[in-house]
């Protein structure tokens, strides 16, 4: 189990972060990027999982810029609350916050990042803008459409759900055409398929996507 700490961004903003450490020597660092629901129990469990696989994991609370201690569930009201906060986020300050999380994770060596929904978009932006990032993984990234013309500099692995009405698989083809070196996978699953707290959870897709993500990290970190 990990623990909450705080990080300080370049502009002096202090944000919370969940840190999960491996039992032995770390294979490298992983920055886990939240959905619109904050650093909630699911994101902490994801971080703990990557720590159990040998990585030093940092999950920054990006929503602290707008509202501290966001910890939402998955009801319709939670979705609405998360979307409202997400709508107030600004890329410049998001990047300051992920930069300090990257620096914290880099104490363990080379760093990869994995993010979900909103976080999947953030991990793409990290691959575009963060020098030294070794690997970027995104699951059903909400902002991918708006970021599609921005070229990532780090290797990227993207997971899509074929049943996802918000992030269509046609976007996988479009991103691959624009950025041929990225890797995309499509699963017979819906948006949020990785989260076992959501009705759209798909265990088979989640297991396969995580196995591919770990292989990606093993090769690059």
N, C-alpha and C positions, 0 to 999 in steps of 0.2 A: 504494500500500500504506500502511496506517495503522500505528500503533504503540501499545503499551500505556503507560498512565500511571496515576496514582492520583488519586482524589477523596476529599474528607473530608466526611462527612455531618454533620448538625447535632449529633448526639450524640458526635461525635469519631471514629466508626468510619471507617477508611480502606479503601476498596475499589478494586480495579483497574478500569480502563475502557479500552476500545479506542477510539482516536480516528482517524478517517479524514477528511482535508481535501480539498476540491476544488482544482482547479488555479487557477481564477480567483476572483473575488469570489463568496462563498457566496450562494445564493438564500435561505437560511434554515438552520435547524438541524433535524436529525432524531435522535431517540433511538431506537436499535434495541434491542429487548428480547428476550433469549435464550429458548430453549426450556429444557427441563429438563437439557440437555446442557452447559450452561455457555457461556462465550464461546469457542466452539470454532472450528475452521477455517471451518465453514459460516457462522456468525454474522459472523465477520470478513470473509468474502467478500461477504455481504449489505451490511455497512457500507461496504466498498470500492465496491460497486455504486452505492449512493446518493451517495457522494462523487463518483464519476465523473459522476453526473447533476447535480452542482453544489451539493450540500448538505454542510454541516459536520456530521459524524456522531459520536455518542457512544454506545457500547455498554457499559453498566455491568455489572460482574460481580456480579450480585445474590446469587449463592450464596456469596460471600465471607463472609457473615454466619455460615454454617454450616461451610463448608469452602473454603479458599483454592485458587485455581488449578484449578477444576473445568473439565476439557476432555475431554468424553466423546464416544464415537462412537455408533453406532446399533444395536449388538448387543443381545440380550436382557439380558445382564448390565449393559450400559450403561443401558438403560431402567430396570432395577431400581434401580441406583445413583442415577440421576437422580430417580426417584420418591421414594426414601428422603430425599434432601436436600430436595426440594420439600416434603415433608410436615413438615419442621422450620421452614419459612419462616413469618414472622409479618408480617401486612399493615402494621402500624405501622412496622416498620423497613424493609420494602420501599419504602414511600412516602418515607421519609427518603432512601433511596439514589437513587430515581428523581428526587426533587426536586433533588438536587445535580447529577445528570446533566442535567436540564432546564436548570438554571442555566448549566452549561458550554456546552450547545448554544445557549442564548439569546444568547451573544456574537455569533452570526452572524445574529441577527434573530428573526423569528417561528419557533416550534418546533412540529413535528409529531412523532408517535411511531408506530412500527410494531413489532408483536411477533408472535411465533409460538408457538402452543400455550399453554404456561404464560404466555409473554410476551404473547400475545393477550389473556389475562385481565388482565394487569398494565396494558396500554394502556387497557383499559376503565376500570380503577380510576383511572388517571391522568386520564382524561376526567371522571371523577366529582369528583376531589379536588384537581386541580392548577389553580389560577387562572392564566389566561394561556395555557394550552395551546391551540394553534390548530387542531389536527387529530389525530385518533386512528384508527389502522388496526390491526385485529386479524385474524390468520389462525387459524382453527379453535381458538379460545381455550378451553382446558381449564376455567378458572374461570368461564366465562360463566354457567353454570347457577346457581352460588352468588351471583353478583353481579347477577342479572337485575333485581332490584327497586331497585337503586341507579341513579339517573338521571344520565347523563353531561351535563356542561355544555358540552363541546366537540363539534363535529361528528364523527361516528363512521362509519367504513366497515368492515364485517365481511365476511370471506371464509369460506365454508363449503364442505366437500366432501360431495357427495351420498352418497358411499360410506363416510363417516366414521361408525363405530359409536359412537365416544366422544362426539362433539358432533353430535347429530342435527339435520337440517335443520328439524325441528319447532321447535327452539329459535330458529331465525331468525324464524319466524312469531311466536313468543311475544315475543321481544325487540322486533320491529317493532310489535307491538300495544301493548306497554307504552311504547315510546319511538318514536313515529311518525316523528320527524325523522331517525333513523339510516338509513344505506344498507346493504343486504345484497346479496350476490351468492352464488350457489350454482354450483359447478362439478362436472362429471362426473368426480370425482376422490376420492381417499381422504385420510385424515389425513396431514399431513406432505407434501402434494403440492408445496410450494414447494422442498423440500430435495433437491438433486441427489445427495446422498449416501445417500438412503433408497430402499428398494425401491418405495415408494409415490410417488416423484417422478413428476409429470405435467407435461411440458414445456409443453404447450399451455395448461393451466390456470395454470401459474406465470407464463408470459409475459403472459397476459390480466390476471391479478390484479395483476401488477406495473405494467402499463400503467395500469390503473385507479387504483392507489395513487399513481403519479406524477402523474396528472391531478388527483387529490384534493389532493395537496400543492401543485401548481402554482396551483390555485385559491385556496388558503387560506394559504399561507406567503408 
